[in-house]
Amino acid sequence: MVRMLQDSVDYAEGRIQRPDFDMQYHLFQRRIPDETYRKFVADALVNRFRFVSEMGRKYLSDHPEADAEAVLSYIDSLELDARFINPPTDRSGRYLLLRGSAEYFVWMERVLRDRIDIADPEEAATRIVTSPDALALLAADADGQTLLRAAELRRRAAGLDVLRTVAEDRSATEADLQRALEGQHWIFGGRYIGEAARRRLTPGDEVDIPLIRGDGALHVVELKRSMSLGGPLLKRYRNAWVPTAAVHDAVAQAVNYLVGLDENHQRIREEFGIESRRASAVVLIGHPALQPEVPEHEVNEALRVFNTHINRIEVLTYKDLLGNAERSLGEP
């Protein structure tokens, strides 16, 4: 029942598509034959593979010296540009894939979003970039790639500023921290390629942020409060600083998630295409400023020692996470 309610919310918010919802719950007692969807998917795959094959052959014809990696890179670039396909006015029913337009579209969208107040920057960027005159002007700009990289770094730096503000706010809740981290999986390092669409993968458990590693395995991010933890992060025990019960409880919660993911790994792989048997987790909790009487290096050292004695789970403070992300951007 919980899963049905969660799926209903996901469907209403656009995270689950109608065919999946129809097949799983048979809305209005009307079952759409599986063969209808099978044929639709098969035809779509046939056309896609035919297109990829034709593009690959054409590329090899124009570049006979190219190896397999070069062909795959070319196909990847087509994928980026496909989003901005353009219908020429002089050829009805035909479409033009503008090579190299993707980077200019993204750059233009971010310029409009970050520097000019405009209602719909994506729509405006599409209109500008798909204009032949504007496209020719942008394509002639040798600094396009540099501008694109600068815009992305600027976006990431702005995201870090938002997260830092929330992490240092003594009234911020876990929900506030989660909103500040949404869509910013890069903050956790280059090992992750994105976020999973579903947060509820096992009965009764809903992870805060489900990341996907480069090898396809799941990485769970468990969020706890930063400056409003409700108690200290460390305590003094036999002349050493050790984590308090709040840290141990958070780790135990992450352990329970991993146990559930292990036990349901086959179903999760079949239903969602996610490898959960090799899942790992990180617990984000607290901030050195929460205990100003404890030197920051003592906080870091205590958690480093603690992490060496647990498996598949890492404990980080929000300041640690921010510091790692800042270094990845080349900030001092």
C-alpha positions as semicolon CSV with decimal commas, in nm:
position;residue;x (nm);y (nm);z (nm)
1;M;0,000;0,000;0,000
2;V;0,286;0,238;0,085
3;R;0,449;0,162;-0,248
4;M;0,121;0,219;-0,434
5;L;0,080;0,559;-0,266
6;Q;0,442;0,652;-0,340
7;D;0,405;0,545;-0,704
8;S;0,086;0,749;-0,729
9;V;0,270;1,058;-0,606
10;D;0,560;0,988;-0,845
11;Y;0,313;0,948;-1,134
12;A;0,136;1,273;-1,045
13;E;0,471;1,457;-1,034
14;G;0,595;1,307;-1,360
15;R;0,861;1,067;-1,226
16;I;0,672;0,756;-1,346
17;Q;0,534;0,740;-1,699
18;R;0,178;0,633;-1,789
19;P;0,269;0,301;-1,961
20;D;0,458;0,178;-1,653
21;F;0,175;0,284;-1,424
22;D;-0,089;0,122;-1,651
23;M;0,093;-0,209;-1,667
24;Q;0,159;-0,223;-1,293
25;Y;-0,182;-0,121;-1,162
26;H;-0,417;-0,164;-1,461
27;L;-0,600;0,166;-1,419
28;F;-0,981;0,154;-1,437
29;Q;-0,963;-0,228;-1,468
30;R;-0,850;-0,181;-1,828
31;R;-0,548;-0,389;-1,915
32;I;-0,353;-0,273;-2,218
33;P;-0,208;-0,583;-2,389
34;D;0,163;-0,625;-2,324
35;E;0,205;-0,702;-2,695
36;T;0,106;-0,343;-2,782
37;Y;0,386;-0,200;-2,571
38;R;0,627;-0,473;-2,681
39;K;0,576;-0,386;-3,047
40;F;0,603;-0,014;-2,978
41;V;0,931;-0,059;-2,790
42;A;1,063;-0,301;-3,053
43;D;0,987;-0,059;-3,338
44;A;1,149;0,227;-3,149
45;L;1,463;0,019;-3,088
46;V;1,479;-0,093;-3,452
47;N;1,464;0,267;-3,574
48;R;1,718;0,382;-3,317
49;F;1,967;0,107;-3,400
50;R;1,919;0,170;-3,773
51;F;1,991;0,539;-3,724
52;V;2,301;0,469;-3,515
53;S;2,425;0,217;-3,772
54;E;2,374;0,459;-4,061
55;M;2,545;0,744;-3,878
56;G;2,836;0,518;-3,784
57;R;2,882;0,399;-4,143
58;K;2,865;0,753;-4,275
59;Y;3,125;0,867;-4,021
60;L;3,359;0,581;-4,116
61;S;3,309;0,665;-4,482
62;D;3,417;1,024;-4,415
63;H;3,690;0,922;-4,167
64;P;3,834;0,586;-4,282
65;E;4,118;0,614;-4,029
66;A;3,878;0,633;-3,730
67;D;3,882;0,359;-3,466
68;A;3,594;0,225;-3,257
69;E;3,644;0,486;-2,982
70;A;3,620;0,771;-3,232
71;V;3,294;0,631;-3,373
72;L;3,144;0,597;-3,023
73;S;3,249;0,952;-2,937
74;Y;3,078;1,073;-3,253
75;I;2,757;0,887;-3,159
76;D;2,772;1,039;-2,809
77;S;2,795;1,386;-2,959
78;L;2,488;1,313;-3,175
79;E;2,296;1,225;-2,859
80;L;2,369;1,569;-2,712
81;D;2,264;1,752;-3,028
82;A;1,947;1,544;-3,082
83;R;1,763;1,744;-2,816
84;F;1,782;2,054;-3,033
85;I;1,672;1,903;-3,364
86;N;1,537;2,172;-3,597
87;P;1,265;2,148;-3,868
88;P;1,381;2,337;-4,183
89;T;1,109;2,559;-4,327
90;D;1,187;2,454;-4,686
91;R;1,148;2,077;-4,630
92;S;0,821;1,983;-4,463
93;G;0,831;1,661;-4,261
94;R;1,212;1,657;-4,245
95;Y;1,435;1,745;-3,953
96;L;1,785;1,882;-3,931
97;L;2,033;1,770;-3,663
98;L;2,255;2,073;-3,614
99;R;2,603;1,939;-3,542
100;G;2,772;2,111;-3,250
101;S;2,464;2,309;-3,147
102;A;2,428;2,149;-2,803
103;E;2,718;2,331;-2,640
104;Y;2,598;2,667;-2,771
105;F;2,243;2,597;-2,654
106;V;2,359;2,517;-2,301
107;W;2,590;2,815;-2,293
108;M;2,316;3,050;-2,415
109;E;2,061;2,908;-2,171
110;R;2,295;2,967;-1,877
111;V;2,380;3,318;-1,990
112;L;2,009;3,398;-2,003
113;R;1,940;3,224;-1,672
114;D;2,229;3,371;-1,471
115;R;2,279;3,716;-1,619
116;I;1,946;3,834;-1,762
117;D;1,601;3,825;-1,600
118;I;1,386;3,633;-1,846
119;A;1,074;3,424;-1,786
120;D;1,175;3,105;-1,971
121;P;1,551;3,093;-2,039
122;E;1,537;2,745;-2,192
123;E;1,272;2,841;-2,447
124;A;1,454;3,165;-2,529
125;A;1,785;2,985;-2,567
126;T;1,627;2,729;-2,801
127;R;1,479;3,006;-3,015
128;I;1,807;3,197;-3,034
129;V;2,034;2,902;-3,096
130;T;1,812;2,742;-3,362
131;S;1,808;3,070;-3,551
132;P;2,052;3,025;-3,843
133;D;2,201;3,372;-3,803
134;A;2,254;3,337;-3,428
135;L;2,394;2,987;-3,468
136;A;2,642;3,105;-3,728
137;L;2,753;3,385;-3,499
138;L;2,803;3,153;-3,202
139;A;2,976;2,887;-3,410
140;A;3,229;3,145;-3,521
141;D;3,326;3,211;-3,158
142;A;3,649;3,022;-3,082
143;D;3,595;3,075;-2,708
144;G;3,262;2,888;-2,699
145;Q;3,401;2,587;-2,514
146;T;3,577;2,809;-2,260
147;L;3,256;3,001;-2,198
148;L;3,067;2,677;-2,154
149;R;3,313;2,547;-1,896
150;A;3,312;2,880;-1,715
151;A;2,931;2,879;-1,702
152;E;2,928;2,528;-1,556
153;L;3,187;2,617;-1,292
154;R;2,985;2,925;-1,206
155;R;2,669;2,714;-1,164
156;R;2,850;2,468;-0,939
157;A;3,005;2,743;-0,729
158;A;2,660;2,899;-0,682
159;G;2,524;2,562;-0,571
160;L;2,805;2,532;-0,317
161;D;2,724;2,877;-0,179
162;V;2,362;2,773;-0,126
163;L;2,461;2,449;0,046
164;R;2,716;2,629;0,268
165;T;2,452;2,879;0,378
166;V;2,205;2,604;0,469
167;A;2,471;2,386;0,638
168;E;2,574;2,677;0,863
169;D;2,215;2,770;0,949
170;R;2,129;2,660;1,305
171;S;1,762;2,628;1,215
172;A;1,805;2,425;0,894
173;T;1,625;2,090;0,885
174;E;1,715;1,773;0,696
175;A;1,458;1,870;0,432
176;D;1,636;2,206;0,384
177;L;1,969;2,028;0,337
178;Q;1,815;1,782;0,094
179;R;1,674;2,063;-0,120
180;A;2,014;2,232;-0,127
181;L;2,171;1,909;-0,254
182;E;1,909;1,822;-0,518
183;G;2,055;1,786;-0,866
184;Q;2,413;1,834;-0,744
185;H;2,552;1,479;-0,741
186;W;2,888;1,618;-0,861
187;I;2,943;1,747;-0,504
188;F;2,997;1,388;-0,388
189;G;3,286;1,330;-0,631
190;G;3,352;1,210;-0,983
191;R;3,263;0,846;-0,908
192;Y;2,891;0,917;-0,947
193;I;2,712;0,957;-1,280
194;G;2,374;1,069;-1,152
195;E;2,083;1,012;-0,916
196;A;1,836;0,722;-0,930
197;A;1,479;0,825;-1,011
198;R;1,335;0,626;-0,719
199;R;1,411;0,676;-0,352
200;R;1,192;0,389;-0,227
201;L;1,357;0,067;-0,340
202;T;1,275;-0,161;-0,047
203;P;0,952;-0,193;0,156
204;G;0,939;0,060;0,437
205;D;1,264;0,239;0,349
206;E;1,312;0,562;0,157
207;V;1,670;0,683;0,112
208;D;1,750;1,053;0,110
209;I;1,967;1,066;-0,204
210;P;2,023;0,753;-0,417
211;L;2,339;0,804;-0,626
212;I;2,456;0,575;-0,906
213;R;2,828;0,494;-0,923
214;G;3,016;0,459;-1,249
215;D;2,998;0,078;-1,219
216;G;2,617;0,092;-1,196
217;A;2,601;0,020;-0,822
218;L;2,392;0,219;-0,576
219;H;2,541;0,464;-0,325
220;V;2,307;0,581;-0,049
221;V;2,341;0,930;0,100
222;E;2,187;0,952;0,448
223;L;2,131;1,312;0,557
224;K;2,126;1,424;0,918
225;R;2,117;1,778;1,051
226;S;2,423;1,998;1,043
227;M;2,414;2,284;1,296
228;S;2,080;2,183;1,452
229;L;2,180;1,830;1,542
230;G;2,033;1,863;1,891
231;G;2,350;1,754;2,066
232;P;2,728;1,724;2,024
233;L;2,897;1,537;1,744
234;L;3,180;1,406;1,964
235;K;3,230;1,324;2,328
236;R;3,537;1,277;2,543
237;Y;3,613;0,916;2,634
238;R;3,940;0,798;2,795
239;N;4,148;1,092;2,677
240;A;4,017;1,076;2,321
241;W;3,733;1,225;2,119
242;V;3,482;0,966;1,994
243;P;3,150;0,994;1,802
244;T;2,836;1,033;2,009
245;A;2,521;0,819;1,995
246;A;2,381;1,046;1,721
247;V;2,656;0,932;1,484
248;H;2,620;0,565;1,581
249;D;2,242;0,582;1,532
250;A;2,285;0,736;1,186
251;V;2,534;0,466;1,087
252;A;2,297;0,197;1,216
253;Q;2,022;0,342;0,998
254;A;2,251;0,327;0,694
255;V;2,342;-0,033;0,783
256;N;1,972;-0,124;0,786
257;Y;1,932;0,031;0,441
258;L;2,222;-0,174;0,306
259;V;2,084;-0,495;0,459
260;G;1,747;-0,433;0,291
261;L;1,916;-0,355;-0,040
262;D;2,122;-0,674;-0,017
263;E;1,818;-0,888;0,061
264;N;1,615;-0,738;-0,227
265;H;1,898;-0,702;-0,480
266;Q;1,748;-0,938;-0,738
267;R;1,406;-0,770;-0,741
268;I;1,564;-0,423;-0,748
269;R;1,780;-0,520;-1,045
270;E;1,485;-0,667;-1,235
271;E;1,238;-0,385;-1,161
272;F;1,461;-0,078;-1,160
273;G;1,784;-0,184;-1,334
274;I;1,992;-0,085;-1,029
275;E;2,268;-0,299;-0,881
276;S;2,219;-0,286;-0,503
277;R;2,417;-0,587;-0,383
278;R;2,739;-0,386;-0,392
279;A;2,575;-0,073;-0,251
280;S;2,764;0,162;-0,022
281;A;2,660;0,462;0,186
282;V;2,775;0,794;0,325
283;V;2,630;0,961;0,634
284;L;2,637;1,342;0,632
285;I;2,606;1,473;0,984
286;G;2,711;1,774;1,189
287;H;2,961;2,053;1,142
288;P;3,283;2,140;1,330
289;A;3,127;2,475;1,427
290;L;2,868;2,279;1,623
291;Q;3,136;2,223;1,892
292;P;3,369;2,524;1,887
293;E;3,548;2,393;2,196
294;V;3,680;2,098;1,990
295;P;3,955;2,189;1,740
296;E;3,847;2,115;1,383
297;H;4,143;1,884;1,321
298;E;4,033;1,678;1,623
299;V;3,684;1,642;1,474
300;N;3,828;1,528;1,141
301;E;4,072;1,288;1,305
302;A;3,805;1,129;1,525
303;L;3,581;1,062;1,224
304;R;3,873;0,932;1,017
305;V;3,957;0,681;1,290
306;F;3,589;0,586;1,317
307;N;3,560;0,535;0,940
308;T;3,853;0,293;0,935
309;H;3,656;0,055;1,157
310;I;3,330;0,043;0,959
311;N;3,271;-0,119;0,621
312;R;3,077;0,015;0,318
313;I;2,979;0,330;0,513
314;E;3,160;0,662;0,550
315;V;3,077;0,943;0,792
316;L;3,140;1,302;0,680
317;T;3,059;1,641;0,823
318;Y;2,901;1,895;0,591
319;K;3,215;2,104;0,608
320;D;3,418;1,805;0,489
321;L;3,182;1,759;0,195
322;L;3,200;2,129;0,105
323;G;3,578;2,131;0,130
324;N;3,612;1,833;-0,105
325;A;3,376;1,993;-0,357
326;E;3,558;2,329;-0,340
327;R;3,890;2,158;-0,412
328;S;3,738;1,984;-0,714
329;L;3,651;2,331;-0,851
330;G;4,004;2,453;-0,791
331;E;3,900;2,695;-0,517
332;P;4,162;2,774;-0,251
